[in-house]
């Protein structure tokens, strides 16, 4: 219901708990049932593992931009460049973004940055 509230408030929800209890399954189900109600959407899985790879955070930024731009993302060569491009992409449209398995603030900030970037009604 929170995803469908129709408000112009920006919302951020966190699902927290021990591994193996179905957090990702619940998040993916909620995402799949609601992504089409937004102008752009992305579900980024396994952020913790991917971020440990060489240029892993840049790879996640590329995936996010590709999803938001429906496959029309430009190349990103650094974290700072990715942050700037993500900010430009999400300022102008209502988006639904799900981040799975984030375990530190650096990962969150590299992918999504500041909440103020989000267009009204984004979740």
Biopython code that builds the backbone (N, CA, C, O; Angstrom):
import numpy as np
from Bio.PDB.StructureBuilder import StructureBuilder

atoms = [
    (1, "UNK", "N", (0.831, -1.189, 0.000)),
    (1, "UNK", "CA", (0.000, 0.000, 0.000)),
    (1, "UNK", "C", (0.881, 1.260, 0.000)),
    (1, "UNK", "O", (0.533, 2.269, -0.613)),
    (2, "UNK", "N", (2.029, 1.186, 0.699)),
    (2, "UNK", "CA", (2.937, 2.325, 0.769)),
    (2, "UNK", "C", (3.441, 2.704, -0.628)),
    (2, "UNK", "O", (3.594, 3.889, -0.925)),
    (3, "UNK", "N", (3.697, 1.728, -1.473)),
    (3, "UNK", "CA", (4.164, 1.989, -2.832)),
    (3, "UNK", "C", (3.074, 2.595, -3.702)),
    (3, "UNK", "O", (3.376, 3.248, -4.700)),
    (4, "UNK", "N", (1.836, 2.394, -3.349)),
    (4, "UNK", "CA", (0.702, 2.859, -4.146)),
    (4, "UNK", "C", (-0.006, 4.050, -3.521)),
    (4, "UNK", "O", (-1.133, 4.357, -3.911)),
    (5, "UNK", "N", (0.613, 4.730, -2.568)),
    (5, "UNK", "CA", (-0.095, 5.777, -1.827)),
    (5, "UNK", "C", (-0.383, 7.034, -2.651)),
    (5, "UNK", "O", (-1.205, 7.854, -2.241)),
    (6, "UNK", "N", (0.264, 7.203, -3.787)),
    (6, "UNK", "CA", (-0.019, 8.326, -4.663)),
    (6, "UNK", "C", (0.468, 9.670, -4.152)),
    (6, "UNK", "O", (0.184, 10.702, -4.761)),
    (7, "UNK", "N", (1.192, 9.675, -3.048)),
    (7, "UNK", "CA", (1.668, 10.946, -2.494)),
    (7, "UNK", "C", (2.865, 11.463, -3.282)),
    (7, "UNK", "O", (3.498, 10.731, -4.042)),
    (8, "UNK", "N", (3.154, 12.733, -3.081)),
    (8, "UNK", "CA", (4.324, 13.316, -3.731)),
    (8, "UNK", "C", (5.538, 13.262, -2.808)),
    (8, "UNK", "O", (6.604, 13.774, -3.149)),
    (9, "UNK", "N", (5.377, 12.644, -1.643)),
    (9, "UNK", "CA", (6.506, 12.485, -0.731)),
    (9, "UNK", "C", (7.486, 11.463, -1.289)),
    (9, "UNK", "O", (7.091, 10.473, -1.905)),
    (10, "UNK", "N", (8.766, 11.720, -1.063)),
    (10, "UNK", "CA", (9.792, 10.741, -1.400)),
    (10, "UNK", "C", (9.871, 9.772, -0.238)),
    (10, "UNK", "O", (9.936, 10.189, 0.918)),
    (11, "UNK", "N", (9.866, 8.498, -0.533)),
    (11, "UNK", "CA", (9.906, 7.500, 0.534)),
    (11, "UNK", "C", (11.080, 6.567, 0.402)),
    (11, "UNK", "O", (11.443, 6.159, -0.701)),
    (12, "UNK", "N", (11.674, 6.229, 1.530)),
    (12, "UNK", "CA", (12.755, 5.252, 1.591)),
    (12, "UNK", "C", (12.393, 4.258, 2.672)),
    (12, "UNK", "O", (12.086, 4.648, 3.799)),
    (13, "UNK", "N", (12.425, 2.986, 2.346)),
    (13, "UNK", "CA", (12.140, 1.936, 3.316)),
    (13, "UNK", "C", (13.331, 0.990, 3.374)),
    (13, "UNK", "O", (13.978, 0.725, 2.362)),
    (14, "UNK", "N", (13.606, 0.495, 4.546)),
    (14, "UNK", "CA", (14.681, -0.485, 4.719)),
    (14, "UNK", "C", (14.088, -1.754, 5.306)),
    (14, "UNK", "O", (13.275, -1.712, 6.229)),
    (15, "UNK", "N", (14.512, -2.883, 4.751)),
    (15, "UNK", "CA", (14.123, -4.176, 5.284)),
    (15, "UNK", "C", (15.398, -4.768, 5.861)),
    (15, "UNK", "O", (16.362, -5.010, 5.135)),
    (16, "UNK", "N", (15.401, -4.998, 7.149)),
    (16, "UNK", "CA", (16.613, -5.388, 7.847)),
    (16, "UNK", "C", (16.365, -6.659, 8.644)),
    (16, "UNK", "O", (15.314, -6.823, 9.263)),
    (17, "UNK", "N", (17.344, -7.552, 8.620)),
    (17, "UNK", "CA", (17.222, -8.762, 9.426)),
    (17, "UNK", "C", (18.295, -9.756, 9.055)),
    (17, "UNK", "O", (19.088, -9.527, 8.142)),
    (18, "UNK", "N", (18.312, -10.851, 9.767)),
    (18, "UNK", "CA", (19.326, -11.875, 9.516)),
    (18, "UNK", "C", (19.117, -12.527, 8.157)),
    (18, "UNK", "O", (18.014, -12.518, 7.610)),
    (19, "UNK", "N", (20.183, -13.087, 7.627)),
    (19, "UNK", "CA", (20.137, -13.700, 6.307)),
    (19, "UNK", "C", (19.240, -14.919, 6.243)),
    (19, "UNK", "O", (19.082, -15.647, 7.223)),
    (20, "UNK", "N", (18.653, -15.131, 5.065)),
    (20, "UNK", "CA", (17.894, -16.341, 4.814)),
    (20, "UNK", "C", (16.444, -16.330, 5.251)),
    (20, "UNK", "O", (15.789, -17.372, 5.225)),
    (21, "UNK", "N", (15.924, -15.176, 5.652)),
    (21, "UNK", "CA", (14.533, -15.157, 6.134)),
    (21, "UNK", "C", (13.552, -14.629, 5.086)),
    (21, "UNK", "O", (12.356, -14.522, 5.360)),
    (22, "UNK", "N", (14.049, -14.296, 3.884)),
    (22, "UNK", "CA", (13.148, -13.908, 2.800)),
    (22, "UNK", "C", (13.033, -12.423, 2.530)),
    (22, "UNK", "O", (12.095, -11.995, 1.856)),
    (23, "UNK", "N", (13.960, -11.624, 3.035)),
    (23, "UNK", "CA", (13.896, -10.174, 2.812)),
    (23, "UNK", "C", (13.956, -9.844, 1.325)),
    (23, "UNK", "O", (13.150, -9.054, 0.834)),
    (24, "UNK", "N", (14.897, -10.438, 0.607)),
    (24, "UNK", "CA", (15.047, -10.159, -0.821)),
    (24, "UNK", "C", (13.828, -10.643, -1.600)),
    (24, "UNK", "O", (13.406, -9.994, -2.557)),
    (25, "UNK", "N", (13.271, -11.755, -1.204)),
    (25, "UNK", "CA", (12.083, -12.288, -1.879)),
    (25, "UNK", "C", (10.897, -11.343, -1.714)),
    (25, "UNK", "O", (10.163, -11.092, -2.670)),
    (26, "UNK", "N", (10.712, -10.828, -0.524)),
    (26, "UNK", "CA", (9.628, -9.874, -0.275)),
    (26, "UNK", "C", (9.853, -8.598, -1.085)),
    (26, "UNK", "O", (8.929, -8.084, -1.717)),
    (27, "UNK", "N", (11.090, -8.089, -1.062)),
    (27, "UNK", "CA", (11.408, -6.862, -1.805)),
    (27, "UNK", "C", (11.194, -7.058, -3.300)),
    (27, "UNK", "O", (10.637, -6.183, -3.962)),
    (28, "UNK", "N", (11.627, -8.193, -3.839)),
    (28, "UNK", "CA", (11.481, -8.454, -5.278)),
    (28, "UNK", "C", (10.009, -8.593, -5.652)),
    (28, "UNK", "O", (9.594, -8.115, -6.708)),
    (29, "UNK", "N", (9.230, -9.229, -4.817)),
    (29, "UNK", "CA", (7.797, -9.373, -5.084)),
    (29, "UNK", "C", (7.110, -8.015, -5.085)),
    (29, "UNK", "O", (6.324, -7.715, -5.984)),
    (30, "UNK", "N", (7.401, -7.197, -4.088)),
    (30, "UNK", "CA", (6.814, -5.848, -4.035)),
    (30, "UNK", "C", (7.250, -5.031, -5.243)),
    (30, "UNK", "O", (6.447, -4.302, -5.826)),
    (31, "UNK", "N", (8.511, -5.149, -5.617)),
    (31, "UNK", "CA", (9.025, -4.440, -6.793)),
    (31, "UNK", "C", (8.278, -4.889, -8.057)),
    (31, "UNK", "O", (7.793, -4.060, -8.826)),
    (32, "UNK", "N", (8.194, -6.198, -8.260)),
    (32, "UNK", "CA", (7.555, -6.738, -9.471)),
    (32, "UNK", "C", (6.084, -6.338, -9.583)),
    (32, "UNK", "O", (5.570, -6.180, -10.690)),
    (33, "UNK", "N", (5.413, -6.176, -8.461)),
    (33, "UNK", "CA", (4.000, -5.809, -8.476)),
    (33, "UNK", "C", (3.781, -4.309, -8.670)),
    (33, "UNK", "O", (2.650, -3.877, -8.896)),
    (34, "UNK", "N", (4.855, -3.504, -8.584)),
    (34, "UNK", "CA", (4.675, -2.046, -8.600)),
    (34, "UNK", "C", (5.545, -1.268, -9.568)),
    (34, "UNK", "O", (5.289, -0.082, -9.777)),
    (35, "UNK", "N", (6.566, -1.875, -10.173)),
    (35, "UNK", "CA", (7.505, -1.119, -10.996)),
    (35, "UNK", "C", (6.833, -0.404, -12.175)),
    (35, "UNK", "O", (7.288, 0.657, -12.600)),
    (36, "UNK", "N", (5.769, -0.978, -12.691)),
    (36, "UNK", "CA", (5.108, -0.387, -13.862)),
    (36, "UNK", "C", (4.288, 0.860, -13.523)),
    (36, "UNK", "O", (3.749, 1.510, -14.419)),
    (37, "UNK", "N", (4.193, 1.192, -12.247)),
    (37, "UNK", "CA", (3.465, 2.384, -11.816)),
    (37, "UNK", "C", (4.390, 3.604, -11.711)),
    (37, "UNK", "O", (3.960, 4.684, -11.305)),
    (38, "UNK", "N", (5.654, 3.423, -12.077)),
    (38, "UNK", "CA", (6.653, 4.479, -11.993)),
    (38, "UNK", "C", (7.220, 4.758, -13.379)),
    (38, "UNK", "O", (7.145, 3.913, -14.271)),
    (39, "UNK", "N", (7.784, 5.940, -13.553)),
    (39, "UNK", "CA", (8.353, 6.323, -14.855)),
    (39, "UNK", "C", (9.677, 5.621, -15.126)),
    (39, "UNK", "O", (10.079, 5.487, -16.282)),
    (40, "UNK", "N", (10.342, 5.182, -14.099)),
    (40, "UNK", "CA", (11.589, 4.441, -14.225)),
    (40, "UNK", "C", (11.722, 3.528, -13.025)),
    (40, "UNK", "O", (11.177, 3.811, -11.957)),
    (41, "UNK", "N", (12.456, 2.418, -13.199)),
    (41, "UNK", "CA", (12.607, 1.489, -12.089)),
    (41, "UNK", "C", (13.870, 0.662, -12.257)),
    (41, "UNK", "O", (14.389, 0.492, -13.360)),
    (42, "UNK", "N", (14.347, 0.153, -11.125)),
    (42, "UNK", "CA", (15.522, -0.719, -11.150)),
    (42, "UNK", "C", (15.550, -1.542, -9.872)),
    (42, "UNK", "O", (15.279, -1.035, -8.784)),
    (43, "UNK", "N", (15.881, -2.815, -10.020)),
    (43, "UNK", "CA", (16.120, -3.694, -8.878)),
    (43, "UNK", "C", (17.558, -4.157, -8.989)),
    (43, "UNK", "O", (17.900, -4.932, -9.882)),
    (44, "UNK", "N", (18.398, -3.684, -8.085)),
    (44, "UNK", "CA", (19.815, -4.065, -8.089)),
    (44, "UNK", "C", (20.049, -5.103, -7.002)),
    (44, "UNK", "O", (19.921, -4.808, -5.813)),
    (45, "UNK", "N", (20.392, -6.313, -7.410)),
    (45, "UNK", "CA", (20.593, -7.422, -6.490)),
    (45, "UNK", "C", (22.071, -7.581, -6.128)),
    (45, "UNK", "O", (22.955, -7.132, -6.858)),
    (46, "UNK", "N", (22.315, -8.217, -5.009)),
    (46, "UNK", "CA", (23.668, -8.611, -4.590)),
    (46, "UNK", "C", (24.669, -7.461, -4.572)),
    (46, "UNK", "O", (25.790, -7.601, -5.061)),
    (47, "UNK", "N", (24.269, -6.341, -4.017)),
    (47, "UNK", "CA", (25.146, -5.164, -3.995)),
    (47, "UNK", "C", (26.413, -5.422, -3.194)),
    (47, "UNK", "O", (27.495, -5.003, -3.603)),
    (48, "UNK", "N", (26.298, -6.093, -2.076)),
    (48, "UNK", "CA", (27.488, -6.358, -1.258)),
    (48, "UNK", "C", (28.536, -7.136, -2.045)),
    (48, "UNK", "O", (29.705, -6.750, -2.060)),
    (49, "UNK", "N", (28.140, -8.216, -2.693)),
    (49, "UNK", "CA", (29.089, -9.043, -3.442)),
    (49, "UNK", "C", (29.633, -8.308, -4.667)),
    (49, "UNK", "O", (30.833, -8.355, -4.937)),
    (50, "UNK", "N", (28.759, -7.634, -5.402)),
    (50, "UNK", "CA", (29.185, -6.929, -6.615)),
    (50, "UNK", "C", (30.133, -5.787, -6.291)),
    (50, "UNK", "O", (31.076, -5.537, -7.042)),
    (51, "UNK", "N", (29.902, -5.097, -5.193)),
    (51, "UNK", "CA", (30.742, -3.950, -4.850)),
    (51, "UNK", "C", (32.166, -4.361, -4.502)),
    (51, "UNK", "O", (33.073, -3.529, -4.551)),
    (52, "UNK", "N", (32.382, -5.620, -4.153)),
    (52, "UNK", "CA", (33.729, -6.108, -3.834)),
    (52, "UNK", "C", (34.550, -6.405, -5.077)),
    (52, "UNK", "O", (35.773, -6.525, -4.991)),
    (53, "UNK", "N", (33.909, -6.524, -6.221)),
    (53, "UNK", "CA", (34.611, -6.783, -7.474)),
    (53, "UNK", "C", (35.326, -5.529, -7.953)),
    (53, "UNK", "O", (34.992, -4.424, -7.527)),
    (54, "UNK", "N", (36.313, -5.692, -8.839)),
    (54, "UNK", "CA", (37.002, -4.545, -9.434)),
    (54, "UNK", "C", (35.974, -3.679, -10.168)),
    (54, "UNK", "O", (35.247, -4.175, -11.028)),
    (55, "UNK", "N", (35.912, -2.395, -9.834)),
    (55, "UNK", "CA", (34.935, -1.455, -10.396)),
    (55, "UNK", "C", (33.494, -1.902, -10.166)),
    (55, "UNK", "O", (32.609, -1.593, -10.964)),
    (56, "UNK", "N", (33.264, -2.624, -9.081)),
    (56, "UNK", "CA", (31.929, -3.151, -8.794)),
    (56, "UNK", "C", (30.877, -2.074, -8.605)),
    (56, "UNK", "O", (29.761, -2.209, -9.106)),
    (57, "UNK", "N", (31.215, -0.999, -7.887)),
    (57, "UNK", "CA", (30.238, 0.070, -7.678)),
    (57, "UNK", "C", (29.932, 0.797, -8.985)),
    (57, "UNK", "O", (28.792, 1.197, -9.222)),
    (58, "UNK", "N", (30.940, 0.969, -9.828)),
    (58, "UNK", "CA", (30.715, 1.584, -11.142)),
    (58, "UNK", "C", (29.807, 0.680, -11.982)),
    (58, "UNK", "O", (28.927, 1.166, -12.693)),
    (59, "UNK", "N", (30.022, -0.611, -11.898)),
    (59, "UNK", "CA", (29.171, -1.575, -12.613)),
    (59, "UNK", "C", (27.711, -1.451, -12.144)),
    (59, "UNK", "O", (26.795, -1.466, -12.966)),
    (60, "UNK", "N", (27.495, -1.329, -10.831)),
    (60, "UNK", "CA", (26.142, -1.163, -10.304)),
    (60, "UNK", "C", (25.526, 0.146, -10.772)),
    (60, "UNK", "O", (24.337, 0.197, -11.086)),
    (61, "UNK", "N", (26.327, 1.206, -10.822)),
    (61, "UNK", "CA", (25.832, 2.482, -11.333)),
    (61, "UNK", "C", (25.393, 2.348, -12.785)),
    (61, "UNK", "O", (24.342, 2.862, -13.166)),
    (62, "UNK", "N", (26.194, 1.657, -13.598)),
    (62, "UNK", "CA", (25.827, 1.433, -15.008)),
    (62, "UNK", "C", (24.516, 0.676, -15.118)),
    (62, "UNK", "O", (23.658, 1.024, -15.929)),
    (63, "UNK", "N", (24.360, -0.362, -14.300)),
    (63, "UNK", "CA", (23.123, -1.151, -14.337)),
    (63, "UNK", "C", (21.918, -0.299, -13.970)),
    (63, "UNK", "O", (20.870, -0.386, -14.610)),
    (64, "UNK", "N", (22.067, 0.522, -12.943)),
    (64, "UNK", "CA", (20.973, 1.400, -12.530)),
    (64, "UNK", "C", (20.596, 2.351, -13.661)),
    (64, "UNK", "O", (19.417, 2.491, -13.988)),
    (65, "UNK", "N", (21.576, 2.996, -14.249)),
    (65, "UNK", "CA", (21.286, 3.933, -15.340)),
    (65, "UNK", "C", (20.685, 3.230, -16.546)),
    (65, "UNK", "O", (19.781, 3.760, -17.191)),
    (66, "UNK", "N", (21.177, 2.055, -16.849)),
    (66, "UNK", "CA", (20.629, 1.295, -17.968)),
    (66, "UNK", "C", (19.158, 0.966, -17.733)),
    (66, "UNK", "O", (18.335, 1.083, -18.641)),
    (67, "UNK", "N", (18.834, 0.552, -16.509)),
    (67, "UNK", "CA", (17.439, 0.259, -16.175)),
    (67, "UNK", "C", (16.578, 1.513, -16.268)),
    (67, "UNK", "O", (15.501, 1.488, -16.864)),
    (68, "UNK", "N", (17.050, 2.605, -15.682)),
    (68, "UNK", "CA", (16.258, 3.844, -15.656)),
    (68, "UNK", "C", (16.062, 4.429, -17.037)),
    (68, "UNK", "O", (15.036, 5.050, -17.315)),
    (69, "UNK", "N", (17.040, 4.234, -17.902)),
    (69, "UNK", "CA", (16.967, 4.777, -19.266)),
    (69, "UNK", "C", (16.577, 3.711, -20.275)),
    (69, "UNK", "O", (16.747, 3.896, -21.480)),
    (70, "UNK", "N", (16.063, 2.612, -19.790)),
    (70, "UNK", "CA", (15.578, 1.511, -20.637)),
    (70, "UNK", "C", (16.635, 1.047, -21.632)),
    (70, "UNK", "O", (16.363, 0.907, -22.824)),
    (71, "UNK", "N", (17.851, 0.808, -21.123)),
    (71, "UNK", "CA", (18.941, 0.283, -21.936)),
    (71, "UNK", "C", (19.744, 1.317, -22.676)),
    (71, "UNK", "O", (20.635, 0.958, -23.446)),
    (72, "UNK", "N", (19.468, 2.581, -22.478)),
    (72, "UNK", "CA", (20.151, 3.634, -23.230)),
    (72, "UNK", "C", (21.190, 4.362, -22.379)),
    (72, "UNK", "O", (21.377, 5.568, -22.539)),
    (73, "UNK", "N", (21.859, 3.658, -21.489)),
    (73, "UNK", "CA", (22.844, 4.294, -20.608)),
    (73, "UNK", "C", (24.150, 4.523, -21.347)),
    (73, "UNK", "O", (24.571, 3.720, -22.179)),
    (74, "UNK", "N", (24.770, 5.630, -21.021)),
    (74, "UNK", "CA", (26.090, 5.928, -21.553)),
    (74, "UNK", "C", (27.126, 5.294, -20.637)),
    (74, "UNK", "O", (26.815, 4.879, -19.521)),
    (75, "UNK", "N", (28.354, 5.225, -21.120)),
    (75, "UNK", "CA", (29.436, 4.648, -20.334)),
    (75, "UNK", "C", (29.727, 5.515, -19.116)),
    (75, "UNK", "O", (29.591, 6.738, -19.151)),
    (76, "UNK", "N", (30.127, 4.856, -18.054)),
    (76, "UNK", "CA", (30.566, 5.523, -16.832)),
    (76, "UNK", "C", (31.970, 4.999, -16.549)),
    (76, "UNK", "O", (32.218, 3.794, -16.608)),
    (77, "UNK", "N", (32.883, 5.918, -16.241)),
    (77, "UNK", "CA", (34.263, 5.517, -16.021)),
    (77, "UNK", "C", (34.745, 5.734, -14.596)),
    (77, "UNK", "O", (35.835, 5.284, -14.243)),
    (78, "UNK", "N", (33.954, 6.415, -13.766)),
    (78, "UNK", "CA", (34.356, 6.639, -12.374)),
    (78, "UNK", "C", (33.115, 6.778, -11.499)),
    (78, "UNK", "O", (32.017, 7.045, -11.988)),
    (79, "UNK", "N", (33.312, 6.592, -10.195)),
    (79, "UNK", "CA", (32.197, 6.739, -9.255)),
    (79, "UNK", "C", (31.593, 8.132, -9.310)),
    (79, "UNK", "O", (30.371, 8.280, -9.317)),
    (80, "UNK", "N", (32.437, 9.152, -9.348)),
    (80, "UNK", "CA", (31.931, 10.527, -9.373)),
    (80, "UNK", "C", (31.108, 10.804, -10.628)),
    (80, "UNK", "O", (30.069, 11.460, -10.559)),
    (81, "UNK", "N", (31.565, 10.310, -11.761)),
    (81, "UNK", "CA", (30.816, 10.490, -13.009)),
    (81, "UNK", "C", (29.468, 9.766, -12.916)),
    (81, "UNK", "O", (28.444, 10.292, -13.353)),
    (82, "UNK", "N", (29.477, 8.570, -12.350)),
    (82, "UNK", "CA", (28.239, 7.811, -12.187)),
    (82, "UNK", "C", (27.250, 8.512, -11.284)),
    (82, "UNK", "O", (26.055, 8.548, -11.574)),
    (83, "UNK", "N", (27.742, 9.073, -10.186)),
    (83, "UNK", "CA", (26.874, 9.790, -9.261)),
    (83, "UNK", "C", (26.198, 10.958, -9.966)),
    (83, "UNK", "O", (25.000, 11.181, -9.795)),
    (84, "UNK", "N", (26.956, 11.695, -10.751)),
    (84, "UNK", "CA", (26.400, 12.846, -11.476)),
    (84, "UNK", "C", (25.332, 12.401, -12.471)),
    (84, "UNK", "O", (24.278, 13.030, -12.570)),
    (85, "UNK", "N", (25.594, 11.326, -13.206)),
    (85, "UNK", "CA", (24.630, 10.852, -14.201)),
    (85, "UNK", "C", (23.369, 10.285, -13.550)),
    (85, "UNK", "O", (22.266, 10.449, -14.072)),
    (86, "UNK", "N", (23.537, 9.624, -12.421)),
    (86, "UNK", "CA", (22.372, 9.109, -11.705)),
    (86, "UNK", "C", (21.513, 10.263, -11.202)),
    (86, "UNK", "O", (20.288, 10.232, -11.318)),
    (87, "UNK", "N", (22.158, 11.271, -10.646)),
    (87, "UNK", "CA", (21.418, 12.442, -10.168)),
    (87, "UNK", "C", (20.592, 13.056, -11.297)),
    (87, "UNK", "O", (19.422, 13.384, -11.098)),
    (88, "UNK", "N", (21.183, 13.212, -12.464)),
    (88, "UNK", "CA", (20.466, 13.776, -13.616)),
    (88, "UNK", "C", (19.289, 12.896, -14.026)),
    (88, "UNK", "O", (18.235, 13.403, -14.408)),
    (89, "UNK", "N", (19.467, 11.593, -13.948)),
    (89, "UNK", "CA", (18.421, 10.658, -14.386)),
    (89, "UNK", "C", (17.237, 10.598, -13.435)),
    (89, "UNK", "O", (16.106, 10.405, -13.881)),
    (90, "UNK", "N", (17.464, 10.756, -12.145)),
    (90, "UNK", "CA", (16.362, 10.574, -11.195)),
    (90, "UNK", "C", (15.716, 11.879, -10.752)),
    (90, "UNK", "O", (14.670, 11.856, -10.104)),
    (91, "UNK", "N", (16.309, 13.004, -11.085)),
    (91, "UNK", "CA", (15.707, 14.291, -10.691)),
    (91, "UNK", "C", (14.423, 14.578, -11.464)),
    (91, "UNK", "O", (13.557, 15.303, -10.974)),
    (92, "UNK", "N", (14.293, 14.027, -12.647)),
    (92, "UNK", "CA", (13.206, 14.429, -13.539)),
    (92, "UNK", "C", (12.094, 13.396, -13.691)),
    (92, "UNK", "O", (11.170, 13.614, -14.474)),
    (93, "UNK", "N", (12.155, 12.279, -12.968)),
    (93, "UNK", "CA", (11.086, 11.295, -13.103)),
    (93, "UNK", "C", (10.853, 10.555, -11.786)),
    (93, "UNK", "O", (11.748, 10.409, -10.954)),
    (94, "UNK", "N", (9.636, 10.106, -11.642)),
    (94, "UNK", "CA", (9.221, 9.334, -10.462)),
    (94, "UNK", "C", (9.744, 7.906, -10.645)),
    (94, "UNK", "O", (9.373, 7.222, -11.598)),
    (95, "UNK", "N", (10.604, 7.465, -9.730)),
    (95, "UNK", "CA", (11.261, 6.169, -9.890)),
    (95, "UNK", "C", (11.046, 5.261, -8.681)),
    (95, "UNK", "O", (10.801, 5.711, -7.562)),
    (96, "UNK", "N", (11.150, 3.965, -8.960)),
    (96, "UNK", "CA", (11.154, 2.943, -7.920)),
    (96, "UNK", "C", (12.503, 2.244, -8.023)),
    (96, "UNK", "O", (12.825, 1.653, -9.054)),
    (97, "UNK", "N", (13.286, 2.315, -6.957)),
    (97, "UNK", "CA", (14.608, 1.693, -6.959)),
    (97, "UNK", "C", (14.719, 0.796, -5.733)),
    (97, "UNK", "O", (14.498, 1.234, -4.604)),
    (98, "UNK", "N", (15.061, -0.455, -5.971)),
    (98, "UNK", "CA", (15.260, -1.411, -4.885)),
    (98, "UNK", "C", (16.730, -1.827, -4.876)),
    (98, "UNK", "O", (17.283, -2.213, -5.905)),
    (99, "UNK", "N", (17.341, -1.743, -3.720)),
    (99, "UNK", "CA", (18.744, -2.104, -3.545)),
    (99, "UNK", "C", (18.800, -3.303, -2.609)),
    (99, "UNK", "O", (18.413, -3.206, -1.445)),
    (100, "UNK", "N", (19.278, -4.428, -3.115)),
    (100, "UNK", "CA", (19.316, -5.669, -2.343)),
    (100, "UNK", "C", (20.706, -5.916, -1.773)),
    (100, "UNK", "O", (21.705, -5.819, -2.485)),
    (101, "UNK", "N", (20.760, -6.231, -0.506)),
    (101, "UNK", "CA", (21.980, -6.641, 0.190)),
    (101, "UNK", "C", (23.022, -5.525, 0.284)),
    (101, "UNK", "O", (24.201, -5.732, -0.006)),
    (102, "UNK", "N", (22.573, -4.357, 0.688)),
    (102, "UNK", "CA", (23.482, -3.239, 0.970)),
    (102, "UNK", "C", (23.972, -3.424, 2.397)),
    (102, "UNK", "O", (23.166, -3.586, 3.313)),
    (103, "UNK", "N", (25.295, -3.402, 2.596)),
    (103, "UNK", "CA", (25.781, -3.572, 3.967)),
    (103, "UNK", "C", (26.637, -2.421, 4.474)),
    (103, "UNK", "O", (27.174, -2.489, 5.580)),
    (104, "UNK", "N", (26.774, -1.346, 3.665)),
    (104, "UNK", "CA", (27.437, -0.158, 4.210)),
    (104, "UNK", "C", (26.995, 1.094, 3.449)),
    (104, "UNK", "O", (26.498, 1.019, 2.325)),
    (105, "UNK", "N", (27.186, 2.220, 4.079)),
    (105, "UNK", "CA", (26.724, 3.496, 3.546)),
    (105, "UNK", "C", (27.439, 3.885, 2.256)),
    (105, "UNK", "O", (26.847, 4.546, 1.404)),
    (106, "UNK", "N", (28.693, 3.489, 2.098)),
    (106, "UNK", "CA", (29.441, 3.807, 0.870)),
    (106, "UNK", "C", (28.730, 3.219, -0.352)),
    (106, "UNK", "O", (28.636, 3.877, -1.388)),
    (107, "UNK", "N", (28.241, 2.010, -0.239)),
    (107, "UNK", "CA", (27.521, 1.374, -1.342)),
    (107, "UNK", "C", (26.256, 2.155, -1.665)),
    (107, "UNK", "O", (25.984, 2.449, -2.828)),
    (108, "UNK", "N", (25.492, 2.487, -0.647)),
    (108, "UNK", "CA", (24.263, 3.234, -0.845)),
    (108, "UNK", "C", (24.544, 4.574, -1.518)),
    (108, "UNK", "O", (23.878, 4.930, -2.490)),
    (109, "UNK", "N", (25.523, 5.319, -1.011)),
    (109, "UNK", "CA", (25.836, 6.643, -1.555)),
    (109, "UNK", "C", (26.366, 6.581, -2.980)),
    (109, "UNK", "O", (26.072, 7.470, -3.779)),
    (110, "UNK", "N", (27.137, 5.558, -3.315)),
    (110, "UNK", "CA", (27.672, 5.429, -4.670)),
    (110, "UNK", "C", (26.567, 5.148, -5.678)),
    (110, "UNK", "O", (26.655, 5.552, -6.838)),
    (111, "UNK", "N", (25.540, 4.464, -5.235)),
    (111, "UNK", "CA", (24.466, 4.090, -6.152)),
    (111, "UNK", "C", (23.351, 5.120, -6.172)),
    (111, "UNK", "O", (22.838, 5.461, -7.238)),
    (112, "UNK", "N", (22.977, 5.610, -5.022)),
    (112, "UNK", "CA", (21.813, 6.480, -4.951)),
    (112, "UNK", "C", (22.105, 7.879, -4.432)),
    (112, "UNK", "O", (21.315, 8.793, -4.668)),
    (113, "UNK", "N", (23.183, 8.063, -3.753)),
    (113, "UNK", "CA", (23.550, 9.398, -3.300)),
    (113, "UNK", "C", (22.585, 9.980, -2.300)),
    (113, "UNK", "O", (22.285, 9.366, -1.277)),
    (114, "UNK", "N", (22.108, 11.149, -2.595)),
    (114, "UNK", "CA", (21.301, 11.884, -1.634)),
    (114, "UNK", "C", (19.807, 11.743, -1.924)),
    (114, "UNK", "O", (19.379, 11.726, -3.078)),
    (115, "UNK", "N", (19.044, 11.646, -0.871)),
    (115, "UNK", "CA", (17.594, 11.515, -0.989)),
    (115, "UNK", "C", (16.983, 12.729, -1.693)),
    (115, "UNK", "O", (15.957, 12.609, -2.364)),
    (116, "UNK", "N", (17.611, 13.892, -1.542)),
    (116, "UNK", "CA", (17.086, 15.121, -2.151)),
    (116, "UNK", "C", (17.059, 15.048, -3.682)),
    (116, "UNK", "O", (16.351, 15.823, -4.323)),
    (117, "UNK", "N", (17.810, 14.141, -4.259)),
    (117, "UNK", "CA", (17.836, 13.995, -5.717)),
    (117, "UNK", "C", (16.528, 13.444, -6.243)),
    (117, "UNK", "O", (16.137, 13.736, -7.373)),
    (118, "UNK", "N", (15.846, 12.647, -5.427)),
    (118, "UNK", "CA", (14.688, 11.906, -5.907)),
    (118, "UNK", "C", (13.517, 12.833, -6.230)),
    (118, "UNK", "O", (13.193, 13.747, -5.472)),
    (119, "UNK", "N", (12.904, 12.574, -7.360)),
    (119, "UNK", "CA", (11.728, 13.333, -7.820)),
    (119, "UNK", "C", (10.553, 13.024, -6.890)),
    (119, "UNK", "O", (10.449, 11.905, -6.388)),
    (120, "UNK", "N", (9.677, 13.984, -6.655)),
    (120, "UNK", "CA", (8.520, 13.735, -5.794)),
    (120, "UNK", "C", (7.742, 12.473, -6.202)),
    (120, "UNK", "O", (7.465, 12.245, -7.380)),
    (121, "UNK", "N", (7.405, 11.673, -5.203)),
    (121, "UNK", "CA", (6.658, 10.432, -5.444)),
    (121, "UNK", "C", (7.537, 9.213, -5.642)),
    (121, "UNK", "O", (7.037, 8.092, -5.739)),
    (122, "UNK", "N", (8.850, 9.426, -5.705)),
    (122, "UNK", "CA", (9.772, 8.294, -5.874)),
    (122, "UNK", "C", (9.882, 7.491, -4.586)),
    (122, "UNK", "O", (9.688, 8.002, -3.483)),
    (123, "UNK", "N", (10.199, 6.225, -4.768)),
    (123, "UNK", "CA", (10.380, 5.321, -3.626)),
    (123, "UNK", "C", (11.661, 4.545, -3.830)),
    (123, "UNK", "O", (12.023, 3.719, -2.992)),
]
sb = StructureBuilder()
sb.init_structure("model")
sb.init_model(0)
sb.init_chain("A")
sb.init_seg("    ")
for serial, (resi, resn, name, xyz) in enumerate(atoms, 1):
    if name == "N":
        sb.init_residue(resn, " ", resi, " ")
    sb.init_atom(name, np.array(xyz, "f"), 0.0, 1.0, " ", f" {name:<3s}", serial, name[0])
structure = sb.get_structure()
